[in-house]
Amino acid sequence: MLPTQLAKLPRSARIWCTTFVLIFGMPGTLLAADLQITDARIRLLPGDIPAAGYFTLTNTGETGTTLIGADSSAFDNVTIHQSVSQDGISSMQHVEQLTVAAGELVELAPGGYHLMLMKRKHPIAVGDEIEVTLLLDNGQQQNVKFRAGAPTTQ
Amino acid sequence: MRQWIIPVFVSLWLMGCGEQTWQTKDISGLMPPLAFDLVDENGNDVTADQFLGKSTLLFFGFTHCPDVCPTTLARLDAVIQRLEETYRDDIQVLFVSVDPRRDNPATLSAYTNAFGLQFTGLTGDKAALDELTRRYRVTYGYGEEDSNGNYDVSHSSAVFAFNEQGEARVLIRDSDPMDAVAADIKRLADQ
């Protein structure tokens, strides 16, 4: 079953080689084990109006982790945004990166940080699970399932 | 100790007799009565007097606002759903879009229907929106367009509440606790 070159190697070397390939060879599956994502949800709005994604990022690791973006096969465009309010006027700012210090958590919650998910690629219904890939500055990525909720979701 | 009993008793008694106060920001007499000349979500020209007879919650926003606008509207919906049915029919939420370029009547209608029967979408041309926002001393503005043609709209985040006669009563902010908002909306509907 193994490629001929590999089959010629001694058995112990073969095991090491296979293990090495399995651990390091799978693209995009280098999981950020120290980053926990909880309460991931999307608030759907009608038509093609952008949706907001919310979740809590907890860094259980020893070093800081920085979120630099997100992708989803269900949306054309996903960006990190922050709602800000000054003198009673609300506006939205693009967020280039969001760092979670070691042992800390950051909430992406209504009225603050959120994902803005634009241009649905297919219809999404309330209750659907939507996969979003979070991109980190060290090249790691993490796939997260977001639950789609109604417009009145808080 | 004894000399305190009477003053404490008297002040508690006076507090009990005092008129109930609003729990969010009281704007009675500080803001003008409800008046506007806009287009509703069916494309009809409407004026504020057509909306008298119910308590009105007025909010400025835009539909392409994924976070703040639906959060505020969801809070209002939650409060309205907590009311008894008789009160629910006495409340209307007017969502005034300050982004008429993207928010045509069809988009507004789909948007407000997603929140409930009490929600109605309104918008207007720049002159009508400028007049209304100036009347309530708020501003709005447009951010730069990105490569996808998307742009942000800044808008007032508070909700102006009026009684059935269209007189300004309270300003509800996102930081107000839900119980305070619920108490004031119930009081408005009850008046």
Boltz contact constraints between the chains, C-beta under 6 A:
constraints:
  - contact:
      token1: [A, 46]
      token2: [B, 110]
      max_distance: 6.0
  - contact:
      token1: [A, 46]
      token2: [B, 111]
      max_distance: 6.0
  - contact:
      token1: [A, 46]
      token2: [B, 114]
      max_distance: 6.0
  - contact:
      token1: [A, 47]
      token2: [B, 110]
      max_distance: 6.0
  - contact:
      token1: [A, 49]
      token2: [B, 63]
      max_distance: 6.0
  - contact:
      token1: [A, 49]
      token2: [B, 64]
      max_distance: 6.0
  - contact:
      token1: [A, 50]
      token2: [B, 66]
      max_distance: 6.0
  - contact:
      token1: [A, 51]
      token2: [B, 66]
      max_distance: 6.0
  - contact:
      token1: [A, 52]
      token2: [B, 66]
      max_distance: 6.0
  - contact:
      token1: [A, 52]
      token2: [B, 67]
      max_distance: 6.0
  - contact:
      token1: [A, 83]
      token2: [B, 67]
      max_distance: 6.0
  - contact:
      token1: [A, 83]
      token2: [B, 68]
      max_distance: 6.0
  - contact:
      token1: [A, 85]
      token2: [B, 157]
      max_distance: 6.0
  - contact:
      token1: [A, 88]
      token2: [B, 156]
      max_distance: 6.0
  - contact:
      token1: [A, 88]
      token2: [B, 158]
      max_distance: 6.0
  - contact:
      token1: [A, 89]
      token2: [B, 154]
      max_distance: 6.0
  - contact:
      token1: [A, 89]
      token2: [B, 156]
      max_distance: 6.0
  - contact:
      token1: [A, 90]
      token2: [B, 68]
      max_distance: 6.0
  - contact:
      token1: [A, 90]
      token2: [B, 155]
      max_distance: 6.0
  - contact:
      token1: [A, 90]
      token2: [B, 157]
      max_distance: 6.0
  - contact:
      token1: [A, 91]
      token2: [B, 152]
      max_distance: 6.0
  - contact:
      token1: [A, 91]
      token2: [B, 154]
      max_distance: 6.0
  - contact:
      token1: [A, 92]
      token2: [B, 152]
      max_distance: 6.0
  - contact:
      token1: [A, 110]
      token2: [B, 71]
      max_distance: 6.0
  - contact:
      token1: [A, 111]
      token2: [B, 71]
      max_distance: 6.0
  - contact:
      token1: [A, 111]
      token2: [B, 174]
      max_distance: 6.0
  - contact:
      token1: [A, 114]
      token2: [B, 67]
      max_distance: 6.0
  - contact:
      token1: [A, 116]
      token2: [B, 66]
      max_distance: 6.0
  - contact:
      token1: [A, 151]
      token2: [B, 70]
      max_distance: 6.0
  - contact:
      token1: [A, 151]
      token2: [B, 114]
      max_distance: 6.0
  - contact:
      token1: [A, 151]
      token2: [B, 115]
      max_distance: 6.0
  - contact:
      token1: [A, 152]
      token2: [B, 74]
      max_distance: 6.0
  - contact:
      token1: [A, 152]
      token2: [B, 77]
      max_distance: 6.0
  - contact:
      token1: [A, 154]
      token2: [B, 74]
      max_distance: 6.0
